[in-house]
C-alpha cells in the first residue's frame, strides 16, 4: 500500500498529478532502502501526519519547517513538534517563549502541536524524513519537489491562508505563494542561532489571528494544554 493512500481525499485529489511522477517512486524506494540500513525518523506511518491531521479544506495557516528532528523519539510528522513526553527542542522552546510574550500563554511542558494541526495549522516540513543524528541527510532527494506541490495546492485551492515563513530557507518558498490572495508572515528563524535577530518580538501568533479575523475566519486557540 502506498503511504499516500492514507491521505484525506481532498489532498489525494489535489496532489494526484504529483503522485504519479517518477521522482516520487524513486524517492520512496530510496527511503525504504534507508530504513533497511539506517534508523530513519519519523516512522513510516507518521511521515504524512501533517497532511492527515490537516485536510486541505481545513488549512488556515501553514508553518513551514526544514526537515524533521533527528533525535530518537522526537519527530512525529509535524514541523517543530515533538511527541508528548519528549524534552522541548531549543527552537520549539523559543516558539513557546514568543507565544508567551505575544499572547500571555504559559510555556507548555508538552511539545506536541497536534492541537494546532487539528485547528487547521498545516505544520509542514520541506523534507519529510531524516537519518538519526544526521540533519539534512535526506535533503535534495525529492521531498522538496513534493512539498512544493503541497504549498502550491494550498496556494491554489485555499483562500486567505496565513503562510508563516521563519528564516531564509522558508522564505525562499514565498515565490510559490500569491501574496495578493494570502497573508505572508516572515521573520528570523526561532533557532537559538537567530531568534534574537528578529524572531523574538515578531508577534506571529497575534498577527496570524488578526489576519484570520480580517478575512472573516475564527482565530486560533494557540494555548497548548499539557
C-alpha positions in Angstrom: 0.0 0.0 0.0 1.3 3.4 -0.9 1.7 5.8 2.1 -0.3 8.3 0.1 -3.4 6.2 0.4 -3.8 7.4 4.0 -4.2 11.0 2.9 -7.6 12.7 3.1 -9.4 12.6 -0.2 -9.0 16.3 -0.9 -5.2 16.0 -0.6 -5.2 12.9 -2.9 -7.3 14.8 -5.5 -5.2 18.0 -5.3 -1.9 16.1 -5.4 -3.0 13.4 -8.0 -0.7 14.8 -10.8 2.3 14.7 -8.5 1.7 11.2 -7.1 2.2 9.6 -10.5 5.6 11.3 -11.2 8.6 9.0 -11.5 10.7 11.0 -9.0 8.3 10.1 -6.2 8.7 6.4 -6.7 12.5 6.9 -6.8 12.2 8.9 -3.5 10.1 6.3 -1.8 12.4 3.5 -2.9 15.4 5.5 -1.5 13.6 6.0 1.9 12.6 2.3 2.0 16.2 1.2 1.4 17.4 3.8 4.0 15.0 2.2 6.6 16.7 -1.2 6.0 20.2 0.2 6.6 19.7 3.2 8.9 17.5 4.5 11.7 15.1 6.9 9.9 12.6 9.4 11.5 9.7 9.7 11.7 8.3 6.2 11.5 6.7 5.4 8.1 3.1 5.8 9.4 3.9 9.3 10.6 5.7 10.7 7.6 2.5 12.3 6.2 0.9 13.1 9.5 0.7 16.9 8.8 -1.5 16.3 5.8 -3.5 13.6 7.5 -4.4 15.8 10.5 -5.0 18.9 8.5 -7.1 18.2 5.4 -6.7 20.7 2.5 -10.1 22.1 3.0 -9.3 23.0 6.6 -6.0 24.7 6.1 -6.0 28.2 7.7 -2.3 28.6 8.4 0.9 26.9 7.0 4.0 27.0 9.2 7.0 25.7 7.2 9.9 23.9 8.7 13.0 22.4 7.1 13.5 18.8 8.0 12.4 16.5 10.9 14.1 16.4 14.3 16.9 13.8 14.1 16.9 12.7 17.7 15.3 9.4 18.9 11.6 9.7 19.7 11.3 13.4 18.6 9.8 13.6 15.1 6.3 12.6 14.5 5.4 14.2 11.2 4.6 17.8 12.3 7.1 20.6 11.8 8.6 22.0 15.0 6.5 19.5 17.1 7.8 16.6 19.2 5.9 13.7 20.8 4.5 14.2 24.2 7.0 13.5 27.0 10.0 14.5 24.9 12.2 17.3 26.1 11.4 20.5 24.2 14.0 21.2 21.4 15.5 24.7 21.5 13.6 26.1 18.5 10.3 25.0 20.0 11.2 26.4 23.4 11.8 29.7 21.7 8.5 29.5 19.8 6.8 28.9 23.2 8.7 31.9 24.7 7.4 34.1 21.9 3.9 32.7 22.3 4.1 33.7 26.0 5.4 37.2 25.2 2.8 37.6 22.4 -0.4 36.2 23.9 0.5 35.6 27.5 0.1 31.8 27.3 2.3 29.8 29.7 5.2 28.0 28.3 3.9 24.4 27.8 5.7 21.3 29.0 4.4 19.3 26.1 5.9 19.9 22.7 3.1 18.0 20.8 1.5 20.5 18.5 -1.4 18.3 17.4 -3.8 20.8 18.9 -2.6 23.4 16.4 -2.8 20.9 13.5 -6.4 19.9 14.3 -7.4 23.5 14.1 -6.1 24.0 10.6 -2.4 24.7 11.1 -0.5 22.8 8.4 2.8 22.0 10.1 4.8 21.1 7.0 8.4 20.3 6.7 10.1 20.8 3.4 11.8 17.4 3.8 9.8 14.7 5.5 12.4 12.1 6.6 15.8 12.2 8.1 18.6 9.8 9.4 19.1 9.6 13.1 21.7 12.2 14.2 22.3 13.4 10.6 20.3 16.6 9.9 19.6 17.2 6.2 20.6 13.6 5.3 17.5 13.4 3.0 17.9 16.8 1.6 17.7 17.0 -2.2 16.3 13.5 -2.6 12.9 14.6 -3.9 10.9 15.6 -0.8 11.3 19.3 -1.6 9.6 18.8 -5.0 6.7 17.0 -3.3 6.2 19.6 -0.5 6.5 22.4 -3.1 3.5 20.8 -4.7 1.7 20.8 -1.3 2.4 24.5 -0.9 1.2 25.2 -4.5 -2.0 23.2 -3.8 -2.7 25.3 -0.7 -2.0 28.5 -2.7 -4.3 27.5 -5.5 -7.1 25.7 -3.7 -7.5 27.7 -0.5 -8.4 31.3 0.3 -6.9 33.7 2.8 -4.3 31.3 4.3 -1.6 32.7 6.5 1.8 31.4 5.4 4.4 31.6 8.2 8.0 31.6 6.8 10.6 31.6 9.5 14.2 32.0 8.3 15.9 32.3 4.9 15.2 28.7 3.9 11.5 29.0 4.4 11.3 32.5 2.8 12.6 31.1 -0.5 9.2 29.5 -0.8 7.5 32.8 -0.9 7.7 32.7 -4.7 5.2 29.9 -4.7 2.6 32.0 -2.9 0.2 34.6 -4.2 0.6 37.4 -1.7 -2.5 39.2 -3.1 -4.6 36.2 -2.1 -2.9 35.1 1.1 -1.0 36.6 4.0 2.7 36.1 4.4 4.3 36.5 7.9 8.1 36.3 7.8 10.8 36.7 10.4 14.1 35.2 11.6 14.0 31.5 12.5 13.3 30.5 16.1 16.6 28.6 16.3 18.9 29.8 19.1 21.3 30.9 16.4 18.9 33.5 15.0 15.9 34.0 17.4 17.4 37.2 18.9 17.9 38.6 15.4 14.2 39.2 14.7 12.1 36.2 15.8 11.7 37.4 19.4 9.3 40.3 19.3 7.8 39.4 15.9 4.4 38.5 17.5 3.5 35.9 14.8 0.5 34.5 16.8 -1.4 37.7 17.3 -0.6 38.6 13.7 -2.0 35.3 12.4 -5.2 35.7 14.4 -5.7 39.2 13.2 -5.2 38.1 9.6 -7.8 35.4 10.1 -10.2 37.8 11.7 -9.7 40.3 8.9 -10.8 37.6 6.4 -13.8 36.6 8.4 -12.3 33.4 9.9 -12.2 32.2 13.5 -8.9 32.9 15.3 -6.9 30.0 16.6 -6.5 28.8 20.2 -2.7 28.7 20.4 -2.5 27.5 24.1 -1.1 24.1 24.5 -2.7 22.1 27.2 -0.2 19.8 28.9 
